[in-house]
Amino acid sequence: MTRNELSVDERARSLAQAVFKPPLRLPSDAGFPLRAITAGLLPVRLREAYRLPWGRPQRAAFALARGGLRRVGPLVPRQLRDVPQARIAERRIRSSKEIGHGG
């Protein structure tokens, strides 16, 4: 039996830090919103394993981003809102339903 389990070790944490805080000449807080959103999208287990901060400021930023996306999302054209892989998958699902109902 195989296990589909993701484990986070020091190397993974180091790589995550390189992604979250790249060596750019930006103010240290410039990436805060992106880090908060990314942390909010992760399951609690992974957020804790990566040792990502998830305090009141991060939760507030994530909630603000979610609320904004709910309002703005429907106004964004679908081609910009959905990744190509999602559109392809939706076409496949529609196609398989049509074939199933047509026979």
Buried (B, 14 or more C-beta within 10 A) or exposed (E): EEEEEEEBEEEBBEEBEEEBEEEEEEEEEEBBBEBBBBBBEBEEEBBEBBEBEBEEEBEEBBEEBEEEEEEEEEEEEEEEBBEEEEEEEEEEEEEEEEEEEEE
